[in-house]
Amino acid sequence: MLIKKRVKEKKKEEIIKVALKLFAEKGFYNTTIPDIAEALGMSVGNFYNYFESKEELAKYIMQYSSNILGEEIRKISEMDISTREKILLLVRRFIEIAEEKPELIEYFLRVFLSNREVFKEGCEGFLCVSDVVTELMLFFEDGARKGDLRQQDFFPAFVTVMGPLGGIVFLKGENVLPKRPIEYAEEIGENIWRALKKD
């Protein structure tokens, strides 16, 4: 039973990777379930053994992506380094993931933000990205408890971190950066640290 569950989870991950790529390239509405099934070499009927609909798959992908980023934030939070070093590492790691898995960011920009109607039921607000939100919340609380970060409302702190990260990835996608995004990581990290740190 456990082996069967692992096999199913592995197949789900394959579906996610292929769907991510197709959704990022063609958009949500221009990608069909037969497109995804064909790219995987599986029947449409078999696809429905894993996901009931394209909408369910879209939501699952957001939760899957949030889980990956949330796990990275958690690992960094648990490190025995200063809060400043954690912020610099968080920025570097986010940019590395964006370069290693550009389809995750493309999906977020081209599908999640552009097709909000798809994510209405069960994926409103922060529900689909709860892992990232939770880990950042804990990160800010820990930094404030240690006296490194200012006590502040979560939302301005969230925007202070995610705004520059989303911005640099967007600029890369627009091909306007004269250098690779990773070459800006330290400066972005320093800017975020200065904006969040306790005076």
C-alpha beads as a LAMMPS data file, in Angstrom:
LAMMPS data file: protein, C-alpha beads

199 atoms
198 bonds

1 atom types
1 bond types

-500.0 500.0 xlo xhi
-500.0 500.0 ylo yhi
-500.0 500.0 zlo zhi

Masses

1 110.0

Atoms # bond

1 1 1 0.000 0.000 0.000
2 1 1 2.826 2.399 0.939
3 1 1 4.715 1.593 -2.296
4 1 1 1.551 2.228 -4.338
5 1 1 1.136 5.620 -2.620
6 1 1 4.779 6.542 -3.362
7 1 1 4.375 5.558 -7.031
8 1 1 1.235 7.715 -7.260
9 1 1 3.016 10.684 -5.629
10 1 1 5.950 10.291 -8.038
11 1 1 3.567 10.274 -11.015
12 1 1 1.818 13.370 -9.610
13 1 1 5.190 15.142 -9.515
14 1 1 5.803 14.211 -13.168
15 1 1 2.383 15.617 -14.091
16 1 1 3.146 18.813 -12.153
17 1 1 6.498 19.321 -13.910
18 1 1 4.993 18.859 -17.374
19 1 1 1.889 20.945 -16.600
20 1 1 4.036 23.724 -15.101
21 1 1 6.045 23.938 -18.313
22 1 1 2.975 23.906 -20.560
23 1 1 1.004 26.388 -18.438
24 1 1 4.021 28.725 -18.272
25 1 1 4.551 28.536 -22.055
26 1 1 0.974 28.526 -23.358
27 1 1 -1.064 29.950 -20.473
28 1 1 -3.781 28.220 -18.447
29 1 1 -6.671 28.387 -20.907
30 1 1 -4.602 27.450 -23.965
31 1 1 -3.331 24.281 -22.293
32 1 1 -5.697 21.322 -22.357
33 1 1 -5.712 18.105 -20.357
34 1 1 -5.075 16.164 -23.611
35 1 1 -1.970 18.390 -24.141
36 1 1 -0.680 17.468 -20.684
37 1 1 -1.526 13.768 -21.095
38 1 1 0.135 13.632 -24.524
39 1 1 3.330 15.289 -23.230
40 1 1 3.438 12.654 -20.495
41 1 1 2.681 9.748 -22.821
42 1 1 -0.393 8.824 -20.795
43 1 1 -4.083 8.575 -21.617
44 1 1 -6.512 11.340 -20.702
45 1 1 -8.458 8.781 -18.657
46 1 1 -5.353 7.938 -16.649
47 1 1 -4.753 11.652 -15.967
48 1 1 -8.089 11.751 -14.144
49 1 1 -6.792 9.110 -11.711
50 1 1 -4.495 11.841 -10.360
51 1 1 -6.454 15.086 -10.777
52 1 1 -10.199 15.624 -11.187
53 1 1 -9.790 18.751 -13.326
54 1 1 -7.343 21.254 -14.756
55 1 1 -8.412 23.689 -12.005
56 1 1 -7.576 21.159 -9.284
57 1 1 -4.169 20.619 -10.905
58 1 1 -3.575 24.405 -11.062
59 1 1 -4.267 24.764 -7.331
60 1 1 -2.146 21.744 -6.473
61 1 1 0.775 23.236 -8.431
62 1 1 0.583 26.450 -6.384
63 1 1 0.559 24.485 -3.127
64 1 1 3.426 22.299 -4.389
65 1 1 5.484 25.400 -5.324
66 1 1 4.707 27.056 -2.000
67 1 1 5.832 23.901 -0.227
68 1 1 9.213 23.969 -2.037
69 1 1 9.832 27.637 -1.176
70 1 1 8.471 27.240 2.359
71 1 1 10.836 24.333 2.993
72 1 1 13.802 26.454 1.821
73 1 1 12.793 29.304 4.155
74 1 1 12.421 26.856 7.053
75 1 1 15.901 25.368 6.451
76 1 1 17.459 28.839 6.424
77 1 1 15.506 29.874 9.554
78 1 1 16.915 26.875 11.445
79 1 1 20.552 27.706 10.602
80 1 1 22.835 28.934 13.342
81 1 1 23.738 32.212 11.617
82 1 1 22.771 35.859 12.134
83 1 1 19.419 37.211 10.929
84 1 1 21.266 39.398 8.418
85 1 1 23.048 36.346 6.979
86 1 1 19.726 34.503 6.834
87 1 1 18.164 37.320 4.800
88 1 1 21.126 37.371 2.400
89 1 1 20.903 33.583 2.033
90 1 1 17.128 33.709 1.582
91 1 1 17.512 36.189 -1.281
92 1 1 20.278 34.132 -2.904
93 1 1 18.293 30.901 -2.583
94 1 1 15.118 32.434 -4.034
95 1 1 17.039 33.720 -7.052
96 1 1 18.768 30.346 -7.476
97 1 1 15.399 28.554 -7.453
98 1 1 14.062 31.074 -9.973
99 1 1 17.026 30.257 -12.232
100 1 1 16.923 26.479 -11.615
101 1 1 13.133 26.254 -12.014
102 1 1 12.035 29.269 -14.067
103 1 1 8.738 27.544 -14.812
104 1 1 7.710 27.993 -11.135
105 1 1 8.040 31.769 -11.396
106 1 1 6.524 31.888 -14.898
107 1 1 3.588 29.898 -13.578
108 1 1 3.110 32.290 -10.684
109 1 1 3.214 35.336 -12.983
110 1 1 1.363 33.924 -16.026
111 1 1 -1.200 31.682 -14.361
112 1 1 -1.680 32.380 -10.643
113 1 1 -1.675 36.199 -10.828
114 1 1 -3.337 36.420 -14.244
115 1 1 -6.145 33.902 -13.761
116 1 1 -7.369 34.577 -10.227
117 1 1 -10.835 33.211 -11.098
118 1 1 -9.311 29.699 -11.379
119 1 1 -8.088 29.867 -7.780
120 1 1 -11.328 31.026 -6.128
121 1 1 -12.536 27.923 -4.333
122 1 1 -10.073 26.720 -1.704
123 1 1 -7.184 28.847 -2.929
124 1 1 -8.235 32.383 -2.002
125 1 1 -5.849 34.904 -0.527
126 1 1 -2.865 33.170 1.019
127 1 1 -4.415 29.671 1.122
128 1 1 -2.472 28.349 -1.881
129 1 1 0.825 29.811 -0.667
130 1 1 0.356 29.136 3.040
131 1 1 3.716 27.355 3.454
132 1 1 5.653 30.425 2.283
133 1 1 3.467 32.778 4.338
134 1 1 3.753 30.670 7.506
135 1 1 7.531 30.282 7.243
136 1 1 8.053 34.001 6.576
137 1 1 5.797 34.862 9.514
138 1 1 7.898 32.635 11.792
139 1 1 11.081 34.109 10.295
140 1 1 9.980 37.683 11.087
141 1 1 8.803 36.736 14.589
142 1 1 12.104 35.008 15.351
143 1 1 14.116 37.995 14.094
144 1 1 12.019 40.398 16.185
145 1 1 12.287 38.166 19.278
146 1 1 16.089 38.176 18.938
147 1 1 16.004 41.980 18.684
148 1 1 17.393 41.985 15.121
149 1 1 14.218 42.949 13.245
150 1 1 11.687 45.665 13.990
151 1 1 8.303 44.592 15.358
152 1 1 5.911 45.371 12.528
153 1 1 2.747 44.238 10.835
154 1 1 3.290 41.107 8.727
155 1 1 2.090 42.559 5.418
156 1 1 4.611 45.411 5.067
157 1 1 7.386 42.984 6.069
158 1 1 6.128 40.404 3.542
159 1 1 6.072 42.999 0.745
160 1 1 9.538 44.252 1.752
161 1 1 10.936 40.763 1.109
162 1 1 8.808 39.497 -1.765
163 1 1 8.556 42.763 -3.720
164 1 1 12.267 42.993 -4.634
165 1 1 12.488 39.238 -5.268
166 1 1 9.499 39.243 -7.592
167 1 1 10.823 42.417 -9.221
168 1 1 14.269 41.031 -10.068
169 1 1 12.769 37.851 -11.513
170 1 1 10.293 39.900 -13.555
171 1 1 13.138 42.072 -14.923
172 1 1 15.066 38.946 -15.894
173 1 1 12.001 37.704 -17.762
174 1 1 11.842 41.027 -19.604
175 1 1 15.531 40.654 -20.586
176 1 1 16.463 44.118 -19.317
177 1 1 19.082 43.170 -16.724
178 1 1 22.693 43.787 -17.777
179 1 1 23.860 41.094 -15.297
180 1 1 22.546 37.761 -14.095
181 1 1 19.991 38.103 -11.236
182 1 1 22.277 36.237 -8.825
183 1 1 24.837 39.040 -9.208
184 1 1 22.316 41.405 -7.585
185 1 1 21.545 39.034 -4.681
186 1 1 23.856 40.620 -2.103
187 1 1 22.726 44.169 -2.807
188 1 1 19.042 43.172 -2.737
189 1 1 19.634 41.255 0.501
190 1 1 21.347 44.262 2.079
191 1 1 18.454 46.521 1.041
192 1 1 15.931 44.135 2.605
193 1 1 18.033 43.800 5.775
194 1 1 18.296 47.592 6.160
195 1 1 14.548 47.965 5.620
196 1 1 13.649 45.339 8.248
197 1 1 16.362 45.648 10.887
198 1 1 15.841 47.238 14.250
199 1 1 17.686 50.562 14.565

Bonds

1 1 1 2
2 1 2 3
3 1 3 4
4 1 4 5
5 1 5 6
6 1 6 7
7 1 7 8
8 1 8 9
9 1 9 10
10 1 10 11
11 1 11 12
12 1 12 13
13 1 13 14
14 1 14 15
15 1 15 16
16 1 16 17
17 1 17 18
18 1 18 19
19 1 19 20
20 1 20 21
21 1 21 22
22 1 22 23
23 1 23 24
24 1 24 25
25 1 25 26
26 1 26 27
27 1 27 28
28 1 28 29
29 1 29 30
30 1 30 31
31 1 31 32
32 1 32 33
33 1 33 34
34 1 34 35
35 1 35 36
36 1 36 37
37 1 37 38
38 1 38 39
39 1 39 40
40 1 40 41
41 1 41 42
42 1 42 43
43 1 43 44
44 1 44 45
45 1 45 46
46 1 46 47
47 1 47 48
48 1 48 49
49 1 49 50
50 1 50 51
51 1 51 52
52 1 52 53
53 1 53 54
54 1 54 55
55 1 55 56
56 1 56 57
57 1 57 58
58 1 58 59
59 1 59 60
60 1 60 61
61 1 61 62
62 1 62 63
63 1 63 64
64 1 64 65
65 1 65 66
66 1 66 67
67 1 67 68
68 1 68 69
69 1 69 70
70 1 70 71
71 1 71 72
72 1 72 73
73 1 73 74
74 1 74 75
75 1 75 76
76 1 76 77
77 1 77 78
78 1 78 79
79 1 79 80
80 1 80 81
81 1 81 82
82 1 82 83
83 1 83 84
84 1 84 85
85 1 85 86
86 1 86 87
87 1 87 88
88 1 88 89
89 1 89 90
90 1 90 91
91 1 91 92
92 1 92 93
93 1 93 94
94 1 94 95
95 1 95 96
96 1 96 97
97 1 97 98
98 1 98 99
99 1 99 100
100 1 100 101
101 1 101 102
102 1 102 103
103 1 103 104
104 1 104 105
105 1 105 106
106 1 106 107
107 1 107 108
108 1 108 109
109 1 109 110
110 1 110 111
111 1 111 112
112 1 112 113
113 1 113 114
114 1 114 115
115 1 115 116
116 1 116 117
117 1 117 118
118 1 118 119
119 1 119 120
120 1 120 121
121 1 121 122
122 1 122 123
123 1 123 124
124 1 124 125
125 1 125 126
126 1 126 127
127 1 127 128
128 1 128 129
129 1 129 130
130 1 130 131
131 1 131 132
132 1 132 133
133 1 133 134
134 1 134 135
135 1 135 136
136 1 136 137
137 1 137 138
138 1 138 139
139 1 139 140
140 1 140 141
141 1 141 142
142 1 142 143
143 1 143 144
144 1 144 145
145 1 145 146
146 1 146 147
147 1 147 148
148 1 148 149
149 1 149 150
150 1 150 151
151 1 151 152
152 1 152 153
153 1 153 154
154 1 154 155
155 1 155 156
156 1 156 157
157 1 157 158
158 1 158 159
159 1 159 160
160 1 160 161
161 1 161 162
162 1 162 163
163 1 163 164
164 1 164 165
165 1 165 166
166 1 166 167
167 1 167 168
168 1 168 169
169 1 169 170
170 1 170 171
171 1 171 172
172 1 172 173
173 1 173 174
174 1 174 175
175 1 175 176
176 1 176 177
177 1 177 178
178 1 178 179
179 1 179 180
180 1 180 181
181 1 181 182
182 1 182 183
183 1 183 184
184 1 184 185
185 1 185 186
186 1 186 187
187 1 187 188
188 1 188 189
189 1 189 190
190 1 190 191
191 1 191 192
192 1 192 193
193 1 193 194
194 1 194 195
195 1 195 196
196 1 196 197
197 1 197 198
198 1 198 199
